[in-house]
């Protein structure tokens, strides 16, 4: 009799979801109550954590069936950092993309419209790679990408020229225009790259090592990237391709169908492990700018299927 009672209780035990919410992401037009209601509708009990609270990282201490992340790419990275450090089995993550760029969600073809939650939660979670970095004291992993050249310079300019109360759409367009302005005069620099069957040394405008398809202000730079394929995509743009890169960004700003083919100005190489050094002072790791990079060698290795995302 007791055994039968245990089986019945087990059968109707509710699933648990942890909701990690950055209430200021994007335009901030998303509230705690609506998100909780959406998740509860799918049969989950919900434990809520706001990234504004000091103890939000404690979510990792509690058992859960799913982690829901409501915010932008930066919020996803912060949650991924904690999950990766836990070294346990990767709890599947569901994204509510509510930031400005949402490049991770865009790569995974997750709409910013989150009312399709019921359909999506019935899908299977898929493996999502990360990368391990050696040689940068401040950061030891990435989930989006790492790069030198024009993108860190763009991040530096946007960081020091903020506009209050700017909408996500306006910020994306302004960032693209700033990128074009920078490309007019940005000096290409020498980058040395070594890997399995790879030995490259040249002057580059852009060197990006990408786990996802999009970078910066929703620019598709690695169209063949798959975040769970066990590879990183090395994207190279040399000095002589400057005008073609400018044309590509201009087309995106104008909302035109992209006539400029990425293959015409960028080179793509699939890698699992590389070494890289540069004379440039700035470097980015995901959306984090490191502006005192001093040319030391960086070692990057794929960390296959280290995360799980719906």
C-alpha positions as CSV (number, residue, x, y, z in Angstrom):
1,X,0.0,0.0,0.0
2,X,2.8,2.4,0.9
3,X,4.6,1.4,-2.2
4,X,1.5,2.2,-4.4
5,X,1.1,5.6,-2.7
6,X,4.8,6.4,-3.5
7,X,4.2,5.5,-7.1
8,X,1.2,7.8,-7.4
9,X,3.0,10.7,-5.7
10,X,6.0,10.2,-8.0
11,X,3.8,10.2,-11.1
12,X,2.2,13.5,-10.3
13,X,5.3,15.3,-9.0
14,X,5.6,18.7,-10.7
15,X,8.6,19.6,-12.7
16,X,10.8,22.5,-11.4
17,X,12.0,25.5,-13.4
18,X,14.4,28.2,-12.3
19,X,13.8,31.6,-13.9
20,X,16.9,33.9,-14.2
21,X,15.6,37.3,-15.1
22,X,17.5,40.5,-16.2
23,X,14.6,43.0,-15.9
24,X,16.6,45.8,-17.6
25,X,17.6,43.9,-20.7
26,X,16.6,45.4,-24.1
27,X,13.8,47.9,-23.6
28,X,12.8,46.4,-20.3
29,X,9.3,45.6,-21.6
30,X,9.0,42.3,-19.8
31,X,7.8,41.6,-16.3
32,X,8.4,39.0,-13.7
33,X,4.7,38.0,-13.3
34,X,4.1,37.4,-17.0
35,X,7.2,35.2,-17.4
36,X,6.3,33.1,-14.3
37,X,2.7,32.7,-15.5
38,X,4.0,31.4,-18.9
39,X,6.3,28.8,-17.3
40,X,3.7,27.7,-14.8
41,X,1.2,27.1,-17.6
42,X,3.5,24.3,-18.8
43,X,3.2,22.5,-15.5
44,X,6.3,23.8,-13.8
45,X,6.8,25.2,-10.3
46,X,8.9,28.3,-10.6
47,X,11.8,29.6,-8.5
48,X,12.5,33.2,-9.5
49,X,15.9,34.9,-9.4
50,X,16.6,38.5,-10.5
51,X,20.1,39.4,-11.7
52,X,19.7,42.6,-9.7
53,X,19.8,40.7,-6.5
54,X,23.1,39.8,-4.9
55,X,22.3,36.1,-4.3
56,X,20.9,35.3,-7.8
57,X,23.8,32.9,-8.5
58,X,22.6,30.6,-5.7
59,X,20.2,29.1,-8.3
60,X,22.9,26.5,-9.1
61,X,22.7,25.1,-5.5
62,X,19.2,23.8,-6.1
63,X,18.0,20.8,-8.2
64,X,15.9,21.8,-11.2
65,X,14.5,20.3,-14.4
66,X,15.1,23.4,-16.5
67,X,16.7,26.8,-16.3
68,X,14.9,29.7,-18.0
69,X,17.0,32.7,-18.9
70,X,15.1,36.0,-19.6
71,X,17.6,38.5,-20.9
72,X,20.2,39.2,-23.5
73,X,23.4,37.5,-24.6
74,X,25.3,38.9,-21.6
75,X,22.8,37.3,-19.2
76,X,23.1,34.0,-21.0
77,X,26.8,34.1,-20.7
78,X,26.6,34.8,-16.9
79,X,24.3,31.8,-16.4
80,X,26.5,29.6,-18.6
81,X,29.6,30.6,-16.6
82,X,27.9,29.3,-13.4
83,X,26.6,26.1,-15.0
84,X,30.1,25.4,-16.5
85,X,31.8,25.9,-13.2
86,X,29.4,23.5,-11.5
87,X,30.9,20.7,-13.5
88,X,27.7,18.7,-13.1
89,X,25.4,17.4,-15.8
90,X,24.3,20.3,-18.0
91,X,20.7,21.3,-17.0
92,X,18.8,22.2,-20.2
93,X,18.4,26.0,-20.7
94,X,15.4,27.7,-22.3
95,X,16.0,31.2,-23.7
96,X,13.6,34.2,-23.5
97,X,15.7,36.5,-25.8
98,X,15.0,40.0,-24.4
99,X,18.3,41.8,-25.0
100,X,19.4,44.2,-27.7
101,X,21.2,41.9,-30.2
102,X,20.2,38.4,-29.0
103,X,22.8,36.8,-31.2
104,X,22.7,33.4,-29.5
105,X,18.9,33.1,-29.8
106,X,19.1,34.3,-33.4
107,X,21.6,31.6,-34.2
108,X,19.3,29.0,-32.7
109,X,16.3,30.5,-34.5
110,X,14.5,31.3,-31.3
111,X,12.1,34.2,-31.7
112,X,12.0,37.1,-29.3
113,X,8.2,36.4,-29.2
114,X,8.1,34.1,-26.2
115,X,4.4,33.2,-26.3
116,X,5.3,30.1,-28.3
117,X,6.7,28.6,-25.1
118,X,4.4,25.5,-25.0
119,X,5.5,24.3,-28.4
120,X,9.2,24.9,-27.7
121,X,9.3,23.2,-24.4
122,X,8.1,20.0,-26.0
123,X,11.1,20.0,-28.2
124,X,14.4,18.3,-27.2
125,X,17.3,20.2,-25.8
126,X,20.3,20.3,-28.0
127,X,24.0,20.3,-27.2
128,X,25.7,23.7,-27.2
129,X,29.5,24.0,-27.2
130,X,31.7,26.5,-25.3
131,X,35.4,27.2,-25.7
132,X,38.2,27.1,-23.1
133,X,40.7,30.0,-23.2
134,X,44.3,29.9,-21.8
135,X,46.3,33.1,-21.8
136,X,43.8,35.8,-20.8
137,X,43.9,36.3,-17.1
138,X,40.5,37.9,-16.9
139,X,38.5,35.4,-18.9
140,X,38.7,31.6,-19.4
141,X,35.8,30.7,-21.6
142,X,33.4,31.9,-24.3
143,X,30.1,30.8,-25.7
144,X,29.7,33.3,-28.6
145,X,33.1,34.3,-29.9
146,X,36.5,35.8,-29.3
147,X,38.2,38.3,-31.6
148,X,40.7,41.0,-32.4
149,X,40.5,43.8,-34.9
150,X,37.5,46.0,-35.8
151,X,35.0,44.5,-33.4
152,X,36.8,45.3,-30.2
153,X,37.3,48.8,-31.4
154,X,33.6,49.1,-32.2
155,X,32.8,47.8,-28.6
156,X,35.2,50.4,-27.2
157,X,33.5,53.3,-29.1
158,X,30.0,52.2,-28.2
159,X,31.0,51.8,-24.5
160,X,32.3,55.4,-24.4
161,X,29.4,56.9,-26.4
162,X,26.3,55.7,-24.7
163,X,22.9,57.3,-25.4
164,X,20.4,57.1,-22.6
165,X,16.9,55.6,-23.2
166,X,18.0,54.4,-26.7
167,X,15.7,51.7,-28.1
168,X,17.3,48.3,-29.0
169,X,16.5,48.9,-32.7
170,X,18.0,52.4,-32.7
171,X,21.1,51.1,-30.9
172,X,21.6,48.3,-33.4
173,X,21.4,50.7,-36.3
174,X,23.7,53.3,-34.7
175,X,26.2,50.5,-33.9
176,X,26.3,49.5,-37.6
177,X,26.8,53.0,-38.7
178,X,29.6,53.5,-36.2
179,X,31.2,50.3,-37.6
180,X,31.1,51.7,-41.1
181,X,32.7,55.0,-39.9
182,X,35.5,53.1,-38.1
183,X,36.2,50.9,-41.1
184,X,37.0,53.9,-43.2
185,X,40.2,54.5,-41.3
186,X,40.8,51.4,-39.1
187,X,44.4,50.1,-39.6
188,X,44.8,46.4,-40.3
189,X,47.2,44.7,-37.9
190,X,49.3,41.6,-38.0
191,X,47.8,38.5,-36.4
192,X,49.5,35.1,-36.1
193,X,47.4,32.0,-36.0
194,X,48.5,28.4,-35.6
195,X,46.5,25.2,-35.5
196,X,46.2,21.8,-36.9
197,X,47.3,22.2,-40.6
198,X,47.0,26.0,-40.1
199,X,49.9,28.5,-40.1
200,X,48.7,32.1,-40.9
201,X,50.5,35.4,-40.5
202,X,49.0,38.5,-42.2
203,X,47.4,41.9,-41.8
204,X,43.8,41.6,-40.9
205,X,40.9,44.0,-40.3
206,X,39.0,41.3,-38.4
207,X,39.8,37.9,-36.9
208,X,36.9,36.3,-35.1
209,X,36.7,32.8,-33.6
210,X,33.0,32.1,-33.5
211,X,30.8,29.5,-31.9
212,X,27.6,31.1,-33.3
213,X,26.6,32.7,-36.6
214,X,26.1,36.3,-35.5
215,X,28.4,38.9,-33.9
216,X,28.0,42.5,-32.7
217,X,24.9,44.3,-34.1
218,X,23.3,41.2,-35.6
219,X,25.8,40.8,-38.3
220,X,26.0,37.3,-39.7
221,X,29.7,36.5,-40.0
222,X,29.8,32.8,-39.7
223,X,26.9,31.4,-41.7
224,X,28.1,27.8,-41.4
225,X,28.6,27.9,-37.6
226,X,26.6,25.3,-35.6
227,X,26.9,25.8,-31.8
228,X,26.8,22.1,-31.1
229,X,28.9,20.6,-33.9
230,X,32.2,20.4,-31.9
231,X,33.9,23.0,-34.0
232,X,34.6,26.8,-33.9
233,X,34.5,28.9,-37.0
234,X,37.6,31.1,-37.7
235,X,36.5,34.1,-39.7
236,X,39.2,36.2,-41.4
237,X,38.9,39.6,-43.2
238,X,42.1,40.9,-44.8
239,X,43.0,44.5,-45.5
240,X,42.2,44.2,-49.3
241,X,38.6,43.3,-48.5
242,X,37.8,46.5,-46.6
243,X,35.4,48.0,-49.2
244,X,33.5,44.7,-49.6
245,X,33.0,44.5,-45.8
246,X,31.8,48.2,-45.8
247,X,29.3,47.3,-48.6
248,X,28.0,44.4,-46.6
249,X,27.3,46.4,-43.5
250,X,25.7,49.2,-45.6
251,X,23.3,46.7,-47.2
252,X,22.2,45.6,-43.7
253,X,21.6,49.2,-42.5
254,X,19.5,49.9,-45.6
255,X,17.5,46.7,-45.1
256,X,18.4,45.5,-48.5
257,X,18.5,41.9,-49.5
258,X,22.2,41.0,-49.0
259,X,23.7,41.0,-52.5
260,X,27.2,41.0,-51.1
261,X,28.2,37.4,-50.4
262,X,30.2,36.7,-47.3
263,X,32.6,34.4,-49.2
264,X,33.6,37.4,-51.3
265,X,35.3,39.2,-48.4
266,X,35.7,36.7,-45.6
267,X,37.6,33.4,-45.2
268,X,36.2,30.5,-43.0
269,X,38.1,27.7,-41.4
270,X,36.6,25.1,-39.1
271,X,38.9,24.5,-36.1
272,X,38.9,22.6,-32.7
273,X,42.0,24.2,-31.3
274,X,44.2,27.1,-32.2
275,X,46.9,29.5,-30.9
276,X,46.7,33.2,-31.7
277,X,48.7,36.3,-31.0
278,X,48.3,39.9,-32.1
279,X,49.9,43.3,-31.8
280,X,46.5,44.9,-31.2
281,X,45.7,46.4,-27.8
282,X,42.0,45.4,-27.7
283,X,40.4,42.0,-27.7
284,X,36.8,40.9,-27.0
285,X,35.5,37.7,-25.3
286,X,31.8,37.4,-26.0
287,X,30.5,40.9,-25.1
288,X,33.3,41.6,-22.7
289,X,35.9,44.1,-23.9
290,X,39.5,43.7,-22.8
291,X,41.3,46.9,-23.8
292,X,44.8,46.2,-22.4
293,X,45.5,43.0,-24.3
294,X,49.3,43.1,-24.8
295,X,50.0,40.7,-27.6
296,X,50.6,37.5,-25.6
297,X,49.7,34.1,-27.0
298,X,46.2,32.8,-26.5
299,X,45.2,29.1,-26.7
300,X,41.6,28.2,-27.5
301,X,40.1,24.7,-27.4
302,X,36.5,23.6,-28.1
303,X,34.6,22.3,-25.1
304,X,32.1,20.1,-26.9
305,X,28.4,19.8,-25.7
306,X,29.3,21.4,-22.4
307,X,25.8,23.1,-22.3
308,X,22.3,22.1,-23.3
309,X,19.8,24.6,-24.8
310,X,16.3,24.1,-26.1
